[in-house]
Amino acid sequence: MSSPSKRREMDLMKLMMSDYKVEMINDGMQEFYVDFHGPRESPYHGGVWRIRVELPDAYPYKSPSIGFVNKIYHPNVDEMSGSVCLDVINQTWSPMFDLVNVFEVFLPQLLLYPNPSDPLNGEAAAMMIRDKANYEKRVKEYCEKYAKPEHIGATAEEDKSSDDELSEDDYASSDEPVTGHADP
């Protein structure tokens, strides 16, 4: 096993052993979801987001790709795709960082200290600059509407149902009579 593979496994195990709920997407260790709670002392407190993480083949030498699955109102997160504009992850990533750092340092910092001068969501950035109280109100509305534990469960179920093939049980016939008549 090569060094990046060992490191990937080690970092993933470390993340799984922490307080985060991790759900693998495929059989491999490169794509997974992590449930992330909004930090205290921020308008995101009380919100729970499912974060999709994709580790490149060159991880830890290349940064992971992360995105919010359920909606969040934030200047540095694209509202439609969930993509994150996060300099530390995208540009200044170092192999010294690991996956736990992403969820304990980088994402909380992003939510605590948004950067409206480098927006992916221009509307959120403008509102944050012009009307901070209304911005925080909108953030809380999004938390209520899109970032509750039941929202992440629904998102996971939708993803599963579209990817899963029917099992043999799904093809089983019922004992109910068929209405109508067969063609002769």
Secondary structure as GFF3:
##gff-version 3
##sequence-region A 1 184
A	DSSP	alpha_helix	3	17	.	.	.	ID=ss1
A	DSSP	beta_strand	22	24	.	.	.	ID=ss2
A	DSSP	beta_strand	31	37	.	.	.	ID=ss3
A	DSSP	beta_strand	48	54	.	.	.	ID=ss4
A	DSSP	beta_strand	65	68	.	.	.	ID=ss5
A	DSSP	alpha_helix	87	90	.	.	.	ID=ss6
A	DSSP	alpha_helix	99	101	.	.	.	ID=ss7
A	DSSP	pi_helix	102	106	.	.	.	ID=ss8
A	DSSP	alpha_helix	107	112	.	.	.	ID=ss9
A	DSSP	alpha_helix	122	130	.	.	.	ID=ss10
A	DSSP	alpha_helix	132	146	.	.	.	ID=ss11
A	DSSP	alpha_helix	149	163	.	.	.	ID=ss12
A	DSSP	alpha_helix	168	171	.	.	.	ID=ss13
###
